Amino acid sequence: MFKAYKNLSPNTRLGVGVAVIAWGIAGLYISDKAEESFGFTPTEEDKAELRNLAPRITTVEKTKDQPR
């Protein structure tokens, strides 16, 4: 498939690239509207449950006298 893309003229490749970006932007915009219309909007309880499942990162400061 990559070889077929490389065989296209530069203007056609530019058009395909712009079309893919436009398709992605439209999908991001439309998905929010579709989510609302189908009733799949997450509740605060769903958001809290998702936050509890996310990994927590703890940072530890390193002192200068520790060997590497």
N, C-alpha and C positions, 0 to 999 in steps of 0.2 A: 504494500500500500504506500509506503514511503517513496518507493521508486516512481510510482504513478504520480505522486504529488510533485516530485522533483522534475518530472518531464513536462509539467505545465509551464506555460509562459509566465514571466514575472508578473504581468498584470493580472493574470488569472489567479496566481497564487495570492496576490494581494487581495483580490476579491473574495477568495475562499477564507482567508484569514479574517477579514472584516466581517464576513457573514458569520463565522464561528463566534466571534466576540459579540456581535449583535444578538445571536441566538442565546448566548449565555446571559447577557444583560436582560433580555426579555424574559428568560426563565426565572431569574432572580426576582424580577418585578411581579410576574404573573403568579409565582408560587405563593407569595404572601397573600395575594387576593384570593387565590383558590383555597388556601388554608382557612381563611375567614369564612368563605361562602360554604364550605363543607363542614364547618364546625370543629375543625381540628386545632383550634387555638389552644395552646397549653395554659393550664391553670397555674396559680402560684404554688400549689402543692406539687405539681409536676416539675416545676422549675427548682423547687427546694430539693426534691428527690434526686434530680440530675446533679445539683451542686454537691450533694452528699456522696455521689458515686465518682466524682472527679478526684483524681489523685492530688494529694497535698504535697507541696514542696517545702522542705525546711532547709534554710541556708545555714552554713556553719562557717564562721570566719576562721581564716587560717593565720596563725601567728608566723612571724618571720623566722623564728629559730627552729621551726620544724623542718626536718629533712624532706626532700622531695621524693 
